[in-house]
Amino acid sequence: MSFKTSFIPELKNESASTKKMLEKVPLDKADWKPHEKSMTIGRLATHIAETARWIYTIIEADEFDFATSAFKPHVAASTEDLMNVFNNHLNKALTALENASDEDFEKMWTVKRGGQIFFSIPKKVAIRGWGFNHTIHHRGQLSVYLRLLDIPVPGMYGPSADEK
């Protein structure tokens, strides 16, 4: 089985769960955070919506340099904006996965800041960590934010305590 044959259905499945979570975010409370060291709920939700960008970034480039990255953190202004960000990055990730060969997944991906190399790992490992696990990690954080705001939490791998 090719890597993309595994990654594409997994991304679609996880994205359906992520979408359910993002649709619950109260962006009228975008500045709310549970702790002074925490991200605001608006930034966390937008960060989750942006995370699929790592998949196509990893596929399309052999390195990522924090020193030259043009990325600017964004906070979605509305649920529609949030879902547009999510769908845009998801669609680009799916297209990149579909167009990638198994050889592309075997290439190394390096993360650095200027001349300082943090690590080099196979792209298939980077996609799993930075594309999939990263989203799942932050989605878990977002579920706690929703719970603290008394917003029903949707189930991810079966019903939640709020679903019957």
Secondary structure by P-SEA (a helix, b strand, c coil): ccaaaaaaaaaaaaaaaaaaaaaaccccccccccccccccaaaaaaaaaacaaaaaaaaaccccccccccbbbbbbccaaaaaaaaaaaaaaaaaaaaacccccccbbbbbbccccccccccaaaaaaacccaaaaaaaaaaaaaaaaaccbbbbccccccccc
